[in-house]
Amino acid sequence: MTTPLNRASHIRLTSHPGAGAPVRFPISWGAPTARERGPVIGSVTRPSDRNVIGAYGGAYALYRALAVAAGALNPIQRPDLTDTAPVVDIPANPAWRDPAAIVALDPWGHLVGEAFADEIGEGVDIRPTIAVTRAQLTMAEVAQAIDKGRLVPDGAILHPGGAVSVTKIAIDPVWHLPGIARRFQVAEPTLRRVLFEQTGGIYPELVTRPDLAVFLPPIGGATVYIFGDPARLADPAGRVTCRVHDECNGSDVFGSDICTCRPYLIHGIEECIRDAQTGSVGLVVYNRKEGRALGEVTKFLVYNARKRAAAGDTADAYFERTECVAGVQDARFQELMPDVFHWLGVTRIDRFVSMSNMKYEALINAGVAIGERVAIPDDLVPADAHVEIEAKKAAGYYAPTPADGAMLGDVRGRGIDDVSD
C-alpha cells in the first residue's frame, strides 16, 4: 500500500522577502549558544518554519523526493530522534562562537535534539546535520600490517584480527553565505548569483532572499574518524596525527593499483593507529570531493585523454590534461576544509600525513600549526603511480629531502590514471 502524498493542492512560492510571514527562527551566526544562534531549519514538512535555502540531506534530498513521489515515504514524516544523541561529547570551543572561523558546517548541528527540544516537541522539524557514533574499522591492509609486525594489537584501539575502534562523525555541509564569500574574497551578491546560475537556477532564493544567510548545498559532506580519546584533540598538551583525504572511489573502495589514494589513506590510518597507541590522537578527515571535486565522469574522460596522448602519459602533462577537459586543474579549493579542525578544537597537527601543498597551506592559513609532514613510503607507491607523484612534486607538493630518505627513483615513462589525492 502506498503512502498518500499529503500535499497541499497549490504551491506556495516563498522566493521573495515578504512573500510570507517574517522568519520565525532567525539565525545569528557565531552567537555564543545554540539557542542564541537559532536552529538551522531546512524542513520541507512545514515550509513556513524554514530559515535556510535548500533542504536537509544535501544530495540525498533528491532521493527523498523520489521516495515521496513513488509513494514510499510520507512527505510529512519526521525522524524520531530518541537515543540518537552523540555517544561522545564534542565540547564547544571559542571557534563555535567565531562567525569567521566556521562557515561551512553547523557547529551545533549534533546537539539539536538537546538544544531545541522544546521547539521539536512543539512540532518544529529541526534535524541534526552532524552525527557522532562509535564503530570498528576492518580493513585487510591493517590485518596485513599486523602479520608483518608493523602494527601490534593492544586490545583497546587495535584488536587481534585487525579491527580498529574509532569514533566516527558524519557531517553535512551547512554554508553561511556571508562567511563563505569572505573566505573566498568575493562579494556576497556575486557568490549568490554564481551559485544560482551554475546550478541551473535550482535555488532562486539565492538571489531573491538576501535575508536568508544559510544554504544547505546539495553536495557530499565529510566523515571524521578519530583514533584514541577525542577529548585530547583540543588538549594543547595532546599530540595529533592526521590524514586529510579527498575521496577517490576507484582506489579507496575498489583498490585500484594505478594511483596512490588508497595506499596513502591506509598509510594514514596505520600512522594514526600506531601513534594513538602511544597516547597521541589519530584523525582522518574524509571529504567527498571525487576527482578533485570535478566528478568521476570528468575523471574518467581525463584517463582516456591521457592514455591516448601521442607522447604517452607524462608528468609534465598530468595537470594540463585535466584542465583541457574540465577547464580547471583542481576544484577542491581547500579553503573550507579547516572548518572541521576548528570545530574539533584542533590547533596543532604534530604529524601531517599528506604531501599536498593545498591542504598544508589551507590549514596553516587558518591558524592550525603543523609539525612533521609525512610522505607516503616508496614501497607503498604502485609502479604506475610514480608519474602522479612527480607531477605533484613539480606542482609544489611536499617531498622528503635525500637526508630524510629519498622515496622517488627513476619515474620516467611510467603511467598514471588518478586525479585525486
LUMLUMTOR-330013 format. One record per residue (C-alpha): chain; x, y, z; residue number from 1; residue in one letter. Coordinates in steps of 0.25 Angstrom, whole numbers, plus 5000, padded with zeros to 4 digits. Layout:
! LUMLUMTOR-330013
<pt "A" <X Y Z> NUM "A"> ...
END
This chain:
! LUMLUMTOR-330013
<pt "A" <5000 5000 5000> 1 "M"> <pt "A" <5006 5013 4996> 2 "T"> <pt "A" <5006 5025 5005> 3 "T"> <pt "A" <4998 5037 5001> 4 "P"> <pt "A" <5005 5049 4997> 5 "L"> <pt "A" <4998 5058 5007> 6 "N"> <pt "A" <5002 5071 5000> 7 "R"> <pt "A" <4995 5084 4998> 8 "A"> <pt "A" <4986 5086 4986> 9 "S"> <pt "A" <4994 5098 4982> 10 "H"> <pt "A" <5009 5102 4982> 11 "I"> <pt "A" <5013 5114 4991> 12 "R"> <pt "A" <5024 5122 4986> 13 "L"> <pt "A" <5034 5128 4996> 14 "T"> <pt "A" <5045 5132 4987> 15 "S"> <pt "A" <5043 5147 4991> 16 "H"> <pt "A" <5044 5155 5004> 17 "P"> <pt "A" <5031 5158 5009> 18 "G"> <pt "A" <5024 5146 5001> 19 "A"> <pt "A" <5020 5140 5015> 20 "G"> <pt "A" <5021 5143 5030> 21 "A"> <pt "A" <5035 5148 5035> 22 "P"> <pt "A" <5045 5137 5038> 23 "V"> <pt "A" <5040 5131 5051> 24 "R"> <pt "A" <5054 5126 5055> 25 "F"> <pt "A" <5065 5136 5051> 26 "P"> <pt "A" <5079 5131 5050> 27 "I"> <pt "A" <5090 5139 5057> 28 "S"> <pt "A" <5103 5132 5052> 29 "W"> <pt "A" <5114 5132 5062> 30 "G"> <pt "A" <5105 5134 5074> 31 "A"> <pt "A" <5110 5129 5088> 32 "P"> <pt "A" <5100 5118 5090> 33 "T"> <pt "A" <5092 5109 5081> 34 "A"> <pt "A" <5079 5116 5085> 35 "R"> <pt "A" <5084 5130 5083> 36 "E"> <pt "A" <5089 5125 5069> 37 "R"> <pt "A" <5076 5119 5066> 38 "G"> <pt "A" <5073 5106 5059> 39 "P"> <pt "A" <5076 5102 5045> 40 "V"> <pt "A" <5063 5098 5039> 41 "I"> <pt "A" <5063 5092 5025> 42 "G"> <pt "A" <5049 5086 5027> 43 "S"> <pt "A" <5040 5082 5015> 44 "V"> <pt "A" <5030 5077 5024> 45 "T"> <pt "A" <5026 5091 5029> 46 "R"> <pt "A" <5031 5101 5019> 47 "P"> <pt "A" <5027 5113 5028> 48 "S"> <pt "A" <5038 5109 5038> 49 "D"> <pt "A" <5049 5109 5028> 50 "R"> <pt "A" <5060 5119 5031> 51 "N"> <pt "A" <5070 5114 5020> 52 "V"> <pt "A" <5072 5112 5006> 53 "I"> <pt "A" <5072 5097 5001> 54 "G"> <pt "A" <5067 5085 5009> 55 "A"> <pt "A" <5073 5075 5019> 56 "Y"> <pt "A" <5081 5063 5014> 57 "G"> <pt "A" <5089 5070 5003> 58 "G"> <pt "A" <5089 5062 4991> 59 "A"> <pt "A" <5081 5052 4997> 60 "Y"> <pt "A" <5069 5061 4998> 61 "A"> <pt "A" <5066 5058 4983> 62 "L"> <pt "A" <5065 5043 4987> 63 "Y"> <pt "A" <5056 5047 4998> 64 "R"> <pt "A" <5047 5054 4987> 65 "A"> <pt "A" <5047 5041 4979> 66 "L"> <pt "A" <5043 5033 4990> 67 "A"> <pt "A" <5031 5043 4993> 68 "V"> <pt "A" <5028 5043 4978> 69 "A"> <pt "A" <5028 5028 4978> 70 "A"> <pt "A" <5018 5027 4990> 71 "G"> <pt "A" <5029 5020 4998> 72 "A"> <pt "A" <5030 5032 5008> 73 "L"> <pt "A" <5020 5041 5015> 74 "N"> <pt "A" <5025 5055 5012> 75 "P"> <pt "A" <5021 5060 5026> 76 "I"> <pt "A" <5029 5048 5032> 77 "Q"> <pt "A" <5039 5053 5043> 78 "R"> <pt "A" <5050 5046 5049> 79 "P"> <pt "A" <5049 5040 5063> 80 "D"> <pt "A" <5062 5045 5070> 81 "L"> <pt "A" <5061 5037 5082> 82 "T"> <pt "A" <5074 5031 5086> 83 "D"> <pt "A" <5081 5037 5074> 84 "T"> <pt "A" <5089 5047 5082> 85 "A"> <pt "A" <5105 5047 5081> 86 "P"> <pt "A" <5111 5036 5088> 87 "V"> <pt "A" <5124 5044 5090> 88 "V"> <pt "A" <5124 5058 5095> 89 "D"> <pt "A" <5130 5069 5085> 90 "I"> <pt "A" <5130 5081 5094> 91 "P"> <pt "A" <5128 5095 5090> 92 "A"> <pt "A" <5141 5103 5088> 93 "N"> <pt "A" <5143 5118 5084> 94 "P"> <pt "A" <5143 5115 5069> 95 "A"> <pt "A" <5128 5111 5070> 96 "W"> <pt "A" <5125 5126 5074> 97 "R"> <pt "A" <5134 5132 5063> 98 "D"> <pt "A" <5126 5135 5051> 99 "P"> <pt "A" <5139 5135 5042> 100 "A"> <pt "A" <5145 5122 5048> 101 "A"> <pt "A" <5134 5112 5044> 102 "I"> <pt "A" <5126 5116 5031> 103 "V"> <pt "A" <5123 5102 5024> 104 "A"> <pt "A" <5117 5094 5035> 105 "L"> <pt "A" <5107 5096 5047> 106 "D"> <pt "A" <5116 5095 5060> 107 "P"> <pt "A" <5103 5092 5068> 108 "W"> <pt "A" <5098 5082 5057> 109 "G"> <pt "A" <5100 5070 5066> 110 "H"> <pt "A" <5092 5076 5078> 111 "L"> <pt "A" <5079 5080 5072> 112 "V"> <pt "A" <5071 5069 5080> 113 "G"> <pt "A" <5077 5075 5093> 114 "E"> <pt "A" <5077 5090 5090> 115 "A"> <pt "A" <5064 5091 5083> 116 "F"> <pt "A" <5056 5080 5090> 117 "A"> <pt "A" <5044 5090 5093> 118 "D"> <pt "A" <5043 5094 5079> 119 "E"> <pt "A" <5043 5080 5074> 120 "I"> <pt "A" <5033 5076 5084> 121 "G"> <pt "A" <5024 5087 5078> 122 "E"> <pt "A" <5025 5081 5064> 123 "G"> <pt "A" <5036 5089 5058> 124 "V"> <pt "A" <5044 5080 5049> 125 "D"> <pt "A" <5058 5082 5053> 126 "I"> <pt "A" <5068 5071 5049> 127 "R"> <pt "A" <5083 5069 5052> 128 "P"> <pt "A" <5093 5072 5042> 129 "T"> <pt "A" <5104 5064 5049> 130 "I"> <pt "A" <5104 5050 5056> 131 "A"> <pt "A" <5114 5045 5065> 132 "V"> <pt "A" <5116 5030 5068> 133 "T"> <pt "A" <5126 5019 5071> 134 "R"> <pt "A" <5130 5008 5061> 135 "A"> <pt "A" <5140 4998 5057> 136 "Q"> <pt "A" <5148 4998 5044> 137 "L"> <pt "A" <5152 4985 5038> 138 "T"> <pt "A" <5162 4987 5026> 139 "M"> <pt "A" <5170 4976 5020> 140 "A"> <pt "A" <5183 4984 5020> 141 "E"> <pt "A" <5182 4987 5035> 142 "V"> <pt "A" <5182 4972 5037> 143 "A"> <pt "A" <5194 4970 5028> 144 "Q"> <pt "A" <5201 4981 5035> 145 "A"> <pt "A" <5199 4972 5048> 146 "I"> <pt "A" <5204 4960 5041> 147 "D"> <pt "A" <5217 4968 5036> 148 "K"> <pt "A" <5219 4973 5050> 149 "G"> <pt "A" <5217 4988 5047> 150 "R"> <pt "A" <5205 4988 5056> 151 "L"> <pt "A" <5203 4981 5069> 152 "V"> <pt "A" <5189 4979 5075> 153 "P"> <pt "A" <5187 4986 5088> 154 "D"> <pt "A" <5172 4981 5091> 155 "G"> <pt "A" <5167 4995 5092> 156 "A"> <pt "A" <5170 5003 5079> 157 "I"> <pt "A" <5175 4991 5071> 158 "L"> <pt "A" <5169 4977 5073> 159 "H"> <pt "A" <5174 4964 5069> 160 "P"> <pt "A" <5170 4961 5055> 161 "G"> <pt "A" <5171 4975 5051> 162 "G"> <pt "A" <5158 4982 5055> 163 "A"> <pt "A" <5161 4997 5060> 164 "V"> <pt "A" <5152 5004 5070> 165 "S"> <pt "A" <5149 5018 5065> 166 "V"> <pt "A" <5139 5030 5068> 167 "T"> <pt "A" <5132 5033 5055> 168 "K"> <pt "A" <5126 5046 5051> 169 "I"> <pt "A" <5117 5049 5039> 170 "A"> <pt "A" <5116 5064 5035> 171 "I"> <pt "A" <5106 5070 5025> 172 "D"> <pt "A" <5110 5083 5019> 173 "P"> <pt "A" <5104 5096 5024> 174 "V"> <pt "A" <5109 5109 5018> 175 "W"> <pt "A" <5108 5122 5024> 176 "H"> <pt "A" <5108 5130 5011> 177 "L"> <pt "A" <5114 5143 5016> 178 "P"> <pt "A" <5125 5135 5023> 179 "G"> <pt "A" <5127 5127 5010> 180 "I"> <pt "A" <5128 5140 5002> 181 "A"> <pt "A" <5138 5146 5012> 182 "R"> <pt "A" <5146 5133 5011> 183 "R"> <pt "A" <5148 5134 4996> 184 "F"> <pt "A" <5149 5149 4996> 185 "Q"> <pt "A" <5137 5151 4987> 186 "V"> <pt "A" <5125 5160 4989> 187 "A"> <pt "A" <5113 5152 4995> 188 "E"> <pt "A" <5103 5156 4983> 189 "P"> <pt "A" <5113 5151 4973> 190 "T"> <pt "A" <5115 5138 4981> 191 "L"> <pt "A" <5100 5136 4981> 192 "R"> <pt "A" <5098 5140 4967> 193 "R"> <pt "A" <5108 5130 4962> 194 "V"> <pt "A" <5103 5119 4971> 195 "L"> <pt "A" <5089 5121 4965> 196 "F"> <pt "A" <5094 5122 4951> 197 "E"> <pt "A" <5103 5110 4952> 198 "Q"> <pt "A" <5093 5101 4958> 199 "T"> <pt "A" <5083 5104 4947> 200 "G"> <pt "A" <5074 5113 4955> 201 "G"> <pt "A" <5070 5102 4964> 202 "I"> <pt "A" <5071 5111 4976> 203 "Y"> <pt "A" <5064 5124 4973> 204 "P"> <pt "A" <5065 5128 4987> 205 "E"> <pt "A" <5080 5130 4986> 206 "L"> <pt "A" <5077 5143 4978> 207 "V"> <pt "A" <5063 5147 4983> 208 "T"> <pt "A" <5065 5145 4998> 209 "R"> <pt "A" <5077 5152 5003> 210 "P"> <pt "A" <5070 5151 5017> 211 "D"> <pt "A" <5073 5136 5017> 212 "L"> <pt "A" <5088 5135 5020> 213 "A"> <pt "A" <5090 5120 5021> 214 "V"> <pt "A" <5090 5110 5010> 215 "F"> <pt "A" <5089 5095 5010> 216 "L"> <pt "A" <5097 5091 4998> 217 "P"> <pt "A" <5093 5078 4990> 218 "P"> <pt "A" <5107 5073 4991> 219 "I"> <pt "A" <5114 5062 4999> 220 "G"> <pt "A" <5120 5065 5013> 221 "G"> <pt "A" <5131 5059 5021> 222 "A"> <pt "A" <5133 5047 5031> 223 "T"> <pt "A" <5143 5048 5042> 224 "V"> <pt "A" <5150 5036 5048> 225 "Y"> <pt "A" <5157 5038 5062> 226 "I"> <pt "A" <5167 5028 5067> 227 "F"> <pt "A" <5168 5029 5082> 228 "G"> <pt "A" <5162 5039 5092> 229 "D"> <pt "A" <5154 5050 5085> 230 "P"> <pt "A" <5156 5059 5097> 231 "A"> <pt "A" <5171 5060 5094> 232 "R"> <pt "A" <5169 5067 5080> 233 "L"> <pt "A" <5166 5080 5087> 234 "A"> <pt "A" <5176 5078 5098> 235 "D"> <pt "A" <5188 5087 5096> 236 "P"> <pt "A" <5197 5077 5102> 237 "A"> <pt "A" <5192 5066 5093> 238 "G"> <pt "A" <5198 5061 5080> 239 "R"> <pt "A" <5191 5059 5068> 240 "V"> <pt "A" <5194 5051 5055> 241 "T"> <pt "A" <5185 5054 5044> 242 "C"> <pt "A" <5182 5050 5029> 243 "R"> <pt "A" <5172 5059 5021> 244 "V"> <pt "A" <5167 5050 5010> 245 "H"> <pt "A" <5159 5054 4998> 246 "D"> <pt "A" <5150 5044 4992> 247 "E"> <pt "A" <5155 5034 4981> 248 "C"> <pt "A" <5145 5024 4979> 249 "N"> <pt "A" <5152 5016 4969> 250 "G"> <pt "A" <5164 5014 4978> 251 "S"> <pt "A" <5158 5016 4992> 252 "D"> <pt "A" <5147 5006 4990> 253 "V"> <pt "A" <5151 4997 4979> 254 "F"> <pt "A" <5166 4997 4981> 255 "G"> <pt "A" <5172 5002 4968> 256 "S"> <pt "A" <5187 5000 4966> 257 "D"> <pt "A" <5189 5012 4957> 258 "I"> <pt "A" <5188 5023 4968> 259 "C"> <pt "A" <5193 5026 4982> 260 "T"> <pt "A" <5180 5029 4988> 261 "C"> <pt "A" <5176 5016 4995> 262 "R"> <pt "A" <5191 5013 4999> 263 "P"> <pt "A" <5192 5027 5005> 264 "Y"> <pt "A" <5179 5026 5012> 265 "L"> <pt "A" <5183 5013 5018> 266 "I"> <pt "A" <5197 5019 5022> 267 "H"> <pt "A" <5190 5030 5029> 268 "G"> <pt "A" <5181 5020 5036> 269 "I"> <pt "A" <5193 5012 5040> 270 "E"> <pt "A" <5201 5024 5045> 271 "E"> <pt "A" <5188 5029 5053> 272 "C"> <pt "A" <5187 5015 5060> 273 "I"> <pt "A" <5201 5014 5064> 274 "R"> <pt "A" <5202 5028 5069> 275 "D"> <pt "A" <5189 5026 5077> 276 "A"> <pt "A" <5194 5014 5084> 277 "Q"> <pt "A" <5205 5023 5090> 278 "T"> <pt "A" <5196 5034 5095> 279 "G"> <pt "A" <5194 5042 5083> 280 "S"> <pt "A" <5181 5044 5075> 281 "V"> <pt "A" <5179 5040 5061> 282 "G"> <pt "A" <5170 5047 5052> 283 "L"> <pt "A" <5165 5044 5038> 284 "V"> <pt "A" <5156 5054 5031> 285 "V"> <pt "A" <5150 5048 5018> 286 "Y"> <pt "A" <5144 5058 5009> 287 "N"> <pt "A" <5134 5055 4997> 288 "R"> <pt "A" <5142 5062 4986> 289 "K"> <pt "A" <5143 5052 4976> 290 "E"> <pt "A" <5153 5054 4965> 291 "G"> <pt "A" <5158 5067 4971> 292 "R"> <pt "A" <5143 5071 4972> 293 "A"> <pt "A" <5141 5071 4957> 294 "L"> <pt "A" <5134 5058 4958> 295 "G"> <pt "A" <5136 5043 4953> 296 "E"> <pt "A" <5131 5045 4939> 297 "V"> <pt "A" <5141 5056 4937> 298 "T"> <pt "A" <5152 5048 4944> 299 "K"> <pt "A" <5150 5036 4934> 300 "F"> <pt "A" <5150 5045 4922> 301 "L"> <pt "A" <5163 5050 4926> 302 "V"> <pt "A" <5168 5036 4928> 303 "Y"> <pt "A" <5164 5034 4913> 304 "N"> <pt "A" <5171 5046 4908> 305 "A"> <pt "A" <5184 5043 4916> 306 "R"> <pt "A" <5184 5029 4911> 307 "K"> <pt "A" <5183 5033 4896> 308 "R"> <pt "A" <5193 5045 4897> 309 "A"> <pt "A" <5203 5044 4886> 310 "A"> <pt "A" <5215 5046 4895> 311 "A"> <pt "A" <5209 5036 4905> 312 "G"> <pt "A" <5205 5039 4920> 313 "D"> <pt "A" <5216 5048 4925> 314 "T"> <pt "A" <5217 5057 4938> 315 "A"> <pt "A" <5218 5070 4931> 316 "D"> <pt "A" <5204 5068 4924> 317 "A"> <pt "A" <5198 5062 4937> 318 "Y"> <pt "A" <5190 5074 4941> 319 "F"> <pt "A" <5189 5080 4927> 320 "E"> <pt "A" <5180 5069 4922> 321 "R"> <pt "A" <5170 5071 4934> 322 "T"> <pt "A" <5170 5086 4930> 323 "E"> <pt "A" <5167 5083 4916> 324 "C"> <pt "A" <5155 5074 4919> 325 "V"> <pt "A" <5150 5082 4932> 326 "A"> <pt "A" <5155 5096 4930> 327 "G"> <pt "A" <5162 5096 4943> 328 "V"> <pt "A" <5173 5087 4949> 329 "Q"> <pt "A" <5166 5085 4963> 330 "D"> <pt "A" <5153 5090 4968> 331 "A"> <pt "A" <5155 5085 4983> 332 "R"> <pt "A" <5159 5099 4988> 333 "F"> <pt "A" <5163 5095 5002> 334 "Q"> <pt "A" <5159 5108 5008> 335 "E"> <pt "A" <5147 5101 5014> 336 "L"> <pt "A" <5154 5089 5019> 337 "M"> <pt "A" <5160 5095 5032> 338 "P"> <pt "A" <5146 5097 5038> 339 "D"> <pt "A" <5145 5083 5043> 340 "V"> <pt "A" <5158 5085 5051> 341 "F"> <pt "A" <5153 5098 5057> 342 "H"> <pt "A" <5140 5090 5061> 343 "W"> <pt "A" <5148 5079 5068> 344 "L"> <pt "A" <5157 5090 5074> 345 "G"> <pt "A" <5170 5085 5067> 346 "V"> <pt "A" <5180 5096 5068> 347 "T"> <pt "A" <5193 5087 5064> 348 "R"> <pt "A" <5195 5075 5056> 349 "I"> <pt "A" <5208 5069 5060> 350 "D"> <pt "A" <5209 5059 5049> 351 "R"> <pt "A" <5202 5062 5036> 352 "F"> <pt "A" <5201 5050 5027> 353 "V"> <pt "A" <5200 5057 5013> 354 "S"> <pt "A" <5209 5063 5003> 355 "M"> <pt "A" <5198 5073 4998> 356 "S"> <pt "A" <5203 5087 4998> 357 "N"> <pt "A" <5188 5092 4996> 358 "M"> <pt "A" <5184 5085 5009> 359 "K"> <pt "A" <5196 5089 5016> 360 "Y"> <pt "A" <5195 5104 5013> 361 "E"> <pt "A" <5180 5104 5016> 362 "A"> <pt "A" <5182 5099 5030> 363 "L"> <pt "A" <5194 5108 5032> 364 "I"> <pt "A" <5186 5120 5027> 365 "N"> <pt "A" <5174 5116 5036> 366 "A"> <pt "A" <5183 5116 5048> 367 "G"> <pt "A" <5186 5101 5050> 368 "V"> <pt "A" <5200 5099 5053> 369 "A"> <pt "A" <5207 5087 5046> 370 "I"> <pt "A" <5220 5080 5051> 371 "G"> <pt "A" <5225 5068 5043> 372 "E"> <pt "A" <5220 5065 5029> 373 "R"> <pt "A" <5219 5050 5026> 374 "V"> <pt "A" <5221 5046 5011> 375 "A"> <pt "A" <5216 5032 5006> 376 "I"> <pt "A" <5227 5022 5007> 377 "P"> <pt "A" <5233 5018 4993> 378 "D"> <pt "A" <5229 5003 4995> 379 "D"> <pt "A" <5214 5007 4996> 380 "L"> <pt "A" <5214 5014 4983> 381 "V"> <pt "A" <5209 5006 4972> 382 "P"> <pt "A" <5218 5005 4960> 383 "A"> <pt "A" <5208 5012 4951> 384 "D"> <pt "A" <5207 5024 4961> 385 "A"> <pt "A" <5220 5030 4960> 386 "H"> <pt "A" <5217 5040 4949> 387 "V"> <pt "A" <5206 5045 4958> 388 "E"> <pt "A" <5216 5047 4970> 389 "I"> <pt "A" <5226 5054 4960> 390 "E"> <pt "A" <5215 5063 4955> 391 "A"> <pt "A" <5210 5067 4969> 392 "K"> <pt "A" <5224 5070 4973> 393 "K"> <pt "A" <5226 5079 4961> 394 "A"> <pt "A" <5213 5086 4965> 395 "A"> <pt "A" <5218 5089 4979> 396 "G"> <pt "A" <5215 5076 4987> 397 "Y"> <pt "A" <5224 5073 4999> 398 "Y"> <pt "A" <5235 5063 4997> 399 "A"> <pt "A" <5245 5058 5007> 400 "P"> <pt "A" <5260 5062 5005> 401 "T"> <pt "A" <5270 5052 5002> 402 "P"> <pt "A" <5274 5053 5016> 403 "A"> <pt "A" <5260 5049 5020> 404 "D"> <pt "A" <5261 5037 5011> 405 "G"> <pt "A" <5258 5039 4997> 406 "A"> <pt "A" <5246 5031 4993> 407 "M"> <pt "A" <5246 5034 4978> 408 "L"> <pt "A" <5255 5027 4967> 409 "G"> <pt "A" <5254 5027 4952> 410 "D"> <pt "A" <5240 5030 4949> 411 "V"> <pt "A" <5241 5034 4934> 412 "R"> <pt "A" <5232 5027 4924> 413 "G"> <pt "A" <5222 5021 4935> 414 "R"> <pt "A" <5207 5023 4934> 415 "G"> <pt "A" <5197 5029 4944> 416 "I"> <pt "A" <5182 5030 4943> 417 "D"> <pt "A" <5178 5037 4956> 418 "D"> <pt "A" <5173 5051 4958> 419 "V"> <pt "A" <5171 5051 4973> 420 "S"> <pt "A" <5179 5052 4986> 421 "D"> 
END
